[in-house]
Amino acid sequence: MHDTLMSIQIIPKPANGEDVIPYVDEAIKIIDQSGLKYRVGALETTVQGEMSECLILIQKLHDRMVELEVPSTISQVKFYHVPEGISIETLTGKYDEN
């Protein structure tokens, strides 16, 4: 049972004023490869999983930015932890299009 929702906004600071979107796209690729359920939003991505999986994912995202030689990266992260279980749809289902 998934007990955590994590929203993450990763803000790479590439050298020479490069566009950040290719780096954000790479971060979303890492999230996709994690196998965790996720939803991309306009300013952040929400991930559903176990707390430990979410924490590991943050490390993988930052490791990938280092591999891409991004000089610095900021992440804004929020957690919603419910030991009995939680899903993205619990919070957003009423807004989803049918």
N, C-alpha and C positions, 0 to 999 in steps of 0.2 A: 504494500500500500504506500502510495506517495504521500509524504507528510509535509512537503515544503513547496511553496511557490517562491521563485526568485526572479526578480526583475533586474536586468543588468543593462546599463548603458556603458559601452566601452568607447572611450574617446582617445584614439591614438593621436599622438603629436608627431607626425612625420617630419623629416628634415626638409628644408627648402620650401616650406609652404605647400607641399604636395596635397592633393585632394585626399581626404580621409575616407571617402566612400569605398574604394577598393579594399582598404584595411577592415572596415566594418563588414563588408561582404565576406572577407576571409574569416572574421570572427563568427559570423552566422554559419559559415560552412563548418567550423569546429563544433558549434552547438548542434548542428544537424548530425554530424558524425558521432555525437555522444550517444545517440539513440534515445535521448530524453524527449518527451513531448514539449513543444515550444510554440510560441506565437510571437511573430515579429510585429512590433508596433512602430509607429512613426518615430518615436524617440528612444525606445528601449525594447528589449525582448524579454518575454516572460517564459520561464522554464519551470516545468513540473517534475519533481523527483524527490529523492531522499536528501536530507540536508548534506550528508557526506558527499553525495554525487554532485550536488550544486557547488560545494566548496572546491572539489577537484576540478570541476569545469572552469571555475574562475582561474585557477592556476594554469590550466591548459590554454586558456585564451591569452593570458599574459605571456606564457612561454612562446606562443606562436608570434606574438608581436615582437618579441626579442629575436626570434628566428628571422623575421622580416626586417630586422635592423631598425625598428622604430625607436627613436631616442628616448621617448617616454610615453606612458599610457596612463590615463585616468580611468577608473571604473567607478561608477555609481551603482551601488547594489542595495536592493531591499529584499528582505526575507519575510515571508508569512508562514509560520510554522504551526501546524495543527497535528498533534500526535495521533489523533483519530483518523486523519486523512483529509486531503484537500485536492481539488482539481481546478484547473483554469476556469472551466465552465461554471464552477460553483460561484465565482465572482462575476463572470462576464456572460454567462449563458443567456440571460434575458436580453442582451444586446446583440447576440449573434443573429445573422440573417438566416432564415429558414431555407 
